[in-house]
Amino acid sequence: MPFQAALQQKTVSNPLDILEEIVSANEWLFDRTNDDELIVELSGRWCHYRMFFVWQKEIGALQFSCQFDMKVPENKREDVHDLLAMLNDRMWLGHFNLDMHQNMPLFRYTVLTRGGRVPGIESLEDLVEIALTECERFYPAFQLVIWAANARAKPWLPR
């Protein structure tokens, strides 16, 4: 029986159960610390990523973030914030942010549900795919900003 058909036959009340199946099918490393949290580690084209999924049943929200394995030096934070503003202006879904505790860029998105409906497998697969696509697409921009010799020139910003 195909993976999708098997999932559709059983009732799922927690989207992390579906995400765990997606992650397992992709053979990514993961840790399900409890019923409401899932942490995934995977290698992309440019770097390693760490995905965090948190399900908040009380408010019907699935919070998701995909963190780059990249530290932003203190002297580059202002430049990275300029880049974040430019990138987020181009985003349709989700946004990029800078984790203030670890100084690492990340992609964030929250899925809201109504009436206890859990997002379907297609929606969750799309969520992961969009996040990885956007992270891979903009990784070189983050790297350019962090390694740029002349930060004042800001060659990554449109003129």
Short mmCIF file of the C-alpha atoms (twelve columns), coordinates in Angstrom:
data_MODEL
# 
_entry.id   MODEL 
# 
loop_
_atom_site.group_PDB 
_atom_site.id 
_atom_site.type_symbol 
_atom_site.label_atom_id 
_atom_site.label_alt_id 
_atom_site.label_comp_id 
_atom_site.label_asym_id 
_atom_site.label_seq_id 
_atom_site.Cartn_x 
_atom_site.Cartn_y 
_atom_site.Cartn_z 
_atom_site.pdbx_PDB_model_num 
ATOM 1   C CA . MET A 1   0.000   0.000  0.000  1 
ATOM 2   C CA . PRO A 2   1.437   3.416  -0.931 1 
ATOM 3   C CA . PHE A 3   2.616   5.667  1.906  1 
ATOM 4   C CA . GLN A 4   0.037   8.388  1.236  1 
ATOM 5   C CA . ALA A 5   -2.887  5.938  1.067  1 
ATOM 6   C CA . ALA A 6   -1.853  4.316  4.364  1 
ATOM 7   C CA . LEU A 7   -1.767  7.698  6.093  1 
ATOM 8   C CA . GLN A 8   -5.145  8.708  4.689  1 
ATOM 9   C CA . GLN A 9   -6.785  5.577  6.100  1 
ATOM 10  C CA . LYS A 10  -5.847  6.295  9.715  1 
ATOM 11  C CA . THR A 11  -7.052  9.285  11.677 1 
ATOM 12  C CA . VAL A 12  -4.219  11.586 12.683 1 
ATOM 13  C CA . SER A 13  -4.676  14.218 15.381 1 
ATOM 14  C CA . ASN A 14  -1.069  15.379 15.540 1 
ATOM 15  C CA . PRO A 15  0.728   16.654 12.406 1 
ATOM 16  C CA . LEU A 16  4.063   15.608 13.905 1 
ATOM 17  C CA . ASP A 17  3.029   11.983 13.396 1 
ATOM 18  C CA . ILE A 18  2.756   12.662 9.653  1 
ATOM 19  C CA . LEU A 19  5.986   14.678 9.636  1 
ATOM 20  C CA . GLU A 20  7.794   11.837 11.379 1 
ATOM 21  C CA . GLU A 21  6.720   9.519  8.564  1 
ATOM 22  C CA . ILE A 22  7.889   12.039 5.925  1 
ATOM 23  C CA . VAL A 23  11.238  12.440 7.672  1 
ATOM 24  C CA . SER A 24  11.686  8.673  7.997  1 
ATOM 25  C CA . ALA A 25  10.839  8.166  4.328  1 
ATOM 26  C CA . ASN A 26  13.620  10.657 3.430  1 
ATOM 27  C CA . GLU A 27  16.033  8.894  5.803  1 
ATOM 28  C CA . TRP A 28  16.808  12.115 7.677  1 
ATOM 29  C CA . LEU A 29  18.041  12.041 11.262 1 
ATOM 30  C CA . PHE A 30  15.398  13.100 13.765 1 
ATOM 31  C CA . ASP A 31  14.531  13.175 17.439 1 
ATOM 32  C CA . ARG A 32  10.975  13.184 18.711 1 
ATOM 33  C CA . THR A 33  11.579  14.609 22.181 1 
ATOM 34  C CA . ASN A 34  7.865   14.468 23.088 1 
ATOM 35  C CA . ASP A 35  4.448   14.430 21.424 1 
ATOM 36  C CA . ASP A 36  4.664   18.149 20.626 1 
ATOM 37  C CA . GLU A 37  8.234   18.527 19.296 1 
ATOM 38  C CA . LEU A 38  10.226  17.087 16.422 1 
ATOM 39  C CA . ILE A 39  13.834  17.984 15.560 1 
ATOM 40  C CA . VAL A 40  15.278  16.985 12.175 1 
ATOM 41  C CA . GLU A 41  18.840  17.247 10.853 1 
ATOM 42  C CA . LEU A 42  19.740  16.991 7.188  1 
ATOM 43  C CA . SER A 43  22.392  17.988 4.696  1 
ATOM 44  C CA . GLY A 44  21.562  20.403 1.934  1 
ATOM 45  C CA . ARG A 45  23.563  21.477 -1.067 1 
ATOM 46  C CA . TRP A 46  25.305  24.316 0.809  1 
ATOM 47  C CA . CYS A 47  25.182  23.371 4.488  1 
ATOM 48  C CA . HIS A 48  23.499  21.306 7.177  1 
ATOM 49  C CA . TYR A 49  20.034  22.316 8.324  1 
ATOM 50  C CA . ARG A 50  18.183  21.738 11.555 1 
ATOM 51  C CA . MET A 51  14.394  21.772 11.390 1 
ATOM 52  C CA . PHE A 52  12.231  22.338 14.441 1 
ATOM 53  C CA . PHE A 53  8.535   21.485 14.488 1 
ATOM 54  C CA . VAL A 54  6.357   22.397 17.475 1 
ATOM 55  C CA . TRP A 55  2.662   21.461 17.586 1 
ATOM 56  C CA . GLN A 56  0.489   23.598 19.868 1 
ATOM 57  C CA . LYS A 57  -2.841  21.780 19.923 1 
ATOM 58  C CA . GLU A 58  -4.500  24.343 22.239 1 
ATOM 59  C CA . ILE A 59  -4.276  27.054 19.596 1 
ATOM 60  C CA . GLY A 60  -4.168  24.782 16.559 1 
ATOM 61  C CA . ALA A 61  -0.754  25.918 15.359 1 
ATOM 62  C CA . LEU A 62  2.229   24.107 13.914 1 
ATOM 63  C CA . GLN A 63  5.335   26.258 14.257 1 
ATOM 64  C CA . PHE A 64  8.200   25.385 11.975 1 
ATOM 65  C CA . SER A 65  11.740  26.671 11.572 1 
ATOM 66  C CA . CYS A 66  14.689  25.594 9.440  1 
ATOM 67  C CA . GLN A 67  17.999  26.791 10.857 1 
ATOM 68  C CA . PHE A 68  21.185  27.202 8.826  1 
ATOM 69  C CA . ASP A 69  24.450  25.787 10.132 1 
ATOM 70  C CA . MET A 70  26.010  29.238 9.831  1 
ATOM 71  C CA . LYS A 71  27.035  31.711 12.541 1 
ATOM 72  C CA . VAL A 72  26.688  35.438 11.925 1 
ATOM 73  C CA . PRO A 73  29.580  37.391 13.473 1 
ATOM 74  C CA . GLU A 74  28.562  40.299 15.686 1 
ATOM 75  C CA . ASN A 75  30.103  42.831 13.287 1 
ATOM 76  C CA . LYS A 76  27.900  41.516 10.412 1 
ATOM 77  C CA . ARG A 77  24.533  41.516 12.193 1 
ATOM 78  C CA . GLU A 78  23.448  44.896 10.820 1 
ATOM 79  C CA . ASP A 79  24.312  43.795 7.279  1 
ATOM 80  C CA . VAL A 80  22.437  40.514 7.764  1 
ATOM 81  C CA . HIS A 81  19.392  42.446 9.012  1 
ATOM 82  C CA . ASP A 82  19.476  44.526 5.820  1 
ATOM 83  C CA . LEU A 83  19.606  41.305 3.823  1 
ATOM 84  C CA . LEU A 84  16.711  39.826 5.854  1 
ATOM 85  C CA . ALA A 85  14.548  42.847 5.022  1 
ATOM 86  C CA . MET A 86  15.286  42.458 1.316  1 
ATOM 87  C CA . LEU A 87  14.686  38.684 1.299  1 
ATOM 88  C CA . ASN A 88  11.485  38.864 3.329  1 
ATOM 89  C CA . ASP A 89  10.118  41.438 0.911  1 
ATOM 90  C CA . ARG A 90  10.352  38.729 -1.774 1 
ATOM 91  C CA . MET A 91  8.764   35.926 0.274  1 
ATOM 92  C CA . TRP A 92  5.212   34.731 -0.231 1 
ATOM 93  C CA . LEU A 93  5.222   32.160 2.551  1 
ATOM 94  C CA . GLY A 94  7.256   32.273 5.724  1 
ATOM 95  C CA . HIS A 95  10.110  34.604 6.504  1 
ATOM 96  C CA . PHE A 96  13.793  34.622 7.340  1 
ATOM 97  C CA . ASN A 97  14.968  35.625 10.776 1 
ATOM 98  C CA . LEU A 98  18.136  35.712 12.830 1 
ATOM 99  C CA . ASP A 99  18.129  33.600 15.979 1 
ATOM 100 C CA . MET A 100 19.293  36.091 18.590 1 
ATOM 101 C CA . HIS A 101 20.675  33.468 20.974 1 
ATOM 102 C CA . GLN A 102 22.760  31.517 18.474 1 
ATOM 103 C CA . ASN A 103 23.269  34.176 15.769 1 
ATOM 104 C CA . MET A 104 22.134  31.747 13.076 1 
ATOM 105 C CA . PRO A 105 19.810  32.522 10.148 1 
ATOM 106 C CA . LEU A 106 16.590  30.542 9.918  1 
ATOM 107 C CA . PHE A 107 13.404  30.245 7.903  1 
ATOM 108 C CA . ARG A 108 10.153  30.346 9.913  1 
ATOM 109 C CA . TYR A 109 6.546   29.583 9.180  1 
ATOM 110 C CA . THR A 110 3.448   28.820 11.240 1 
ATOM 111 C CA . VAL A 111 0.494   26.800 9.981  1 
ATOM 112 C CA . LEU A 112 -2.821  27.588 11.647 1 
ATOM 113 C CA . THR A 113 -5.584  24.998 11.712 1 
ATOM 114 C CA . ARG A 114 -9.306  25.389 12.317 1 
ATOM 115 C CA . GLY A 115 -11.753 23.040 13.912 1 
ATOM 116 C CA . GLY A 116 -9.118  20.503 14.890 1 
ATOM 117 C CA . ARG A 117 -8.177  19.768 11.298 1 
ATOM 118 C CA . VAL A 118 -4.608  18.612 10.905 1 
ATOM 119 C CA . PRO A 119 -2.723  19.683 7.765  1 
ATOM 120 C CA . GLY A 120 -2.619  16.882 5.202  1 
ATOM 121 C CA . ILE A 121 0.466   15.092 4.013  1 
ATOM 122 C CA . GLU A 122 0.638   17.188 0.820  1 
ATOM 123 C CA . SER A 123 0.598   20.442 2.799  1 
ATOM 124 C CA . LEU A 124 3.290   19.218 5.173  1 
ATOM 125 C CA . GLU A 125 5.462   17.947 2.329  1 
ATOM 126 C CA . ASP A 126 5.052   21.344 0.637  1 
ATOM 127 C CA . LEU A 127 6.013   23.119 3.856  1 
ATOM 128 C CA . VAL A 128 9.280   21.204 4.123  1 
ATOM 129 C CA . GLU A 129 10.013  21.492 0.405  1 
ATOM 130 C CA . ILE A 130 9.383   25.258 0.302  1 
ATOM 131 C CA . ALA A 131 11.575  25.834 3.349  1 
ATOM 132 C CA . LEU A 132 14.468  23.819 1.950  1 
ATOM 133 C CA . THR A 133 14.129  25.420 -1.475 1 
ATOM 134 C CA . GLU A 134 14.197  28.946 -0.027 1 
ATOM 135 C CA . CYS A 135 17.100  28.151 2.317  1 
ATOM 136 C CA . GLU A 136 19.143  26.662 -0.512 1 
ATOM 137 C CA . ARG A 137 18.226  29.548 -2.807 1 
ATOM 138 C CA . PHE A 138 19.343  32.265 -0.397 1 
ATOM 139 C CA . TYR A 139 22.262  30.571 1.369  1 
ATOM 140 C CA . PRO A 140 24.776  32.149 -1.058 1 
ATOM 141 C CA . ALA A 141 23.382  35.614 -0.225 1 
ATOM 142 C CA . PHE A 142 23.941  35.042 3.499  1 
ATOM 143 C CA . GLN A 143 27.426  33.748 2.805  1 
ATOM 144 C CA . LEU A 144 28.244  36.771 0.630  1 
ATOM 145 C CA . VAL A 145 27.091  39.188 3.334  1 
ATOM 146 C CA . ILE A 146 29.021  37.423 6.070  1 
ATOM 147 C CA . TRP A 147 32.238  37.117 4.058  1 
ATOM 148 C CA . ALA A 148 32.068  40.437 2.168  1 
ATOM 149 C CA . ALA A 149 35.237  42.453 2.711  1 
ATOM 150 C CA . ASN A 150 33.537  45.833 2.303  1 
ATOM 151 C CA . ALA A 151 30.276  45.674 4.228  1 
ATOM 152 C CA . ARG A 152 29.516  49.356 3.574  1 
ATOM 153 C CA . ALA A 153 29.244  48.768 -0.176 1 
ATOM 154 C CA . LYS A 154 26.427  46.212 0.366  1 
ATOM 155 C CA . PRO A 155 26.686  44.659 -3.125 1 
ATOM 156 C CA . TRP A 156 23.746  42.346 -2.409 1 
ATOM 157 C CA . LEU A 157 21.227  45.184 -2.081 1 
ATOM 158 C CA . PRO A 158 19.477  46.398 -5.248 1 
ATOM 159 C CA . ARG A 159 20.436  49.875 -6.369 1 
# 
